[in-house]
């Protein structure tokens, strides 16, 4: 150690990104075949009844707007389109 009161400023650079391979891709191809894509999960109730979901949120927008909260951050013109 020395008696100098020097402050050293340095720039620390992050290490380069590492590539990661997931073996699950190989397993999926082995199970489902080379040219197939596995099916995703079932749609939620909101996704099945999208008209009902839009109606529900339209009602919530109106309630929020009337109460002065405006949780959806809509302008008066945007809200008017929903009514």
NORSULPE-V86161 format. One record per backbone hydrogen bond with DSSP energy under -0.5 kcal/mol. NH is the residue of the N-H (numbers start at 0). CO is the residue of the C=O. E is the energy in kcal/mol with one decimal. If there is no record, write none. Layout:
nh->(NH	NH)
co->(CO	CO)
e->(E	E)
This chain:
nh->(5	7	8	9	11	12	22	24	26	27	28	29	30	31	32	35	47	48	49	49	52	53	54	55	56	57	58	59	60	61	62	63	64	65	66	67	68	69	72	78	79	80	81	81	82)
co->(3	5	6	7	9	10	20	21	22	23	24	25	26	27	28	32	43	44	46	47	48	49	50	51	52	53	54	55	56	57	58	59	60	61	62	64	63	63	69	74	75	76	77	78	78)
e->(-0.6	-0.5	-0.5	-0.5	-0.6	-0.6	-0.6	-1.1	-2.0	-2.9	-2.4	-2.3	-2.1	-3.3	-1.9	-0.9	-2.1	-2.6	-0.6	-0.8	-2.0	-2.3	-2.4	-2.5	-2.2	-2.3	-2.2	-2.1	-2.4	-2.1	-2.4	-2.6	-2.7	-2.6	-2.2	-0.8	-2.1	-1.3	-1.9	-2.4	-2.5	-1.4	-0.9	-0.7	-1.2)
